[in-house]
């Protein structure tokens, strides 16, 4: 179809792929808002739930950890659970991005967005 245009035919194909990728990335970003991950600390005494985009949505604390002067321990457990949820959210987002780049024929491990 665009053979007489030399390299411009390839450019049109690249632009089409770029538009497809942009559309799929927007869809994936929206989907990540609906994927939930849960981070834990203290053998499950504190659980933090977040979206795969890293937005904290819930915090579940077992009441047994509220004993006397353990305020610093409780705070540490809460922070650890939140950090665990954030790591899992990041990993899930990278996993989903990998599926997207794989489907577009891009090299494995390619970081997107640019």
QUIFENWO-V549350 format. One record per backbone hydrogen bond with DSSP energy under -0.5 kcal/mol. NH is the residue of the N-H (numbers start at 1). CO is the residue of the C=O. If there is no record, write none. Layout:
NH:CO
NH:CO
This chain:
5:2
6:3
8:5
9:6
10:6
11:7
12:8
13:9
14:10
15:11
16:12
17:13
18:14
19:15
20:16
21:17
22:18
23:19
24:20
25:21
26:22
27:23
28:24
29:25
30:26
31:27
32:28
33:29
33:30
34:31
35:31
36:34
37:50
39:48
41:46
45:41
45:42
46:41
47:60
48:39
49:58
50:37
51:55
52:32
52:35
53:32
54:51
56:54
57:49
58:49
60:47
61:59
62:45
65:62
66:63
67:65
68:66
70:67
74:70
75:71
76:72
77:73
78:74
79:75
80:76
81:77
82:78
83:79
84:80
85:81
86:82
87:83
88:84
89:85
90:86
91:87
92:88
93:89
94:90
95:91
96:92
97:93
98:94
99:95
100:96
101:97
102:98
103:99
104:100
105:102
106:101
110:107
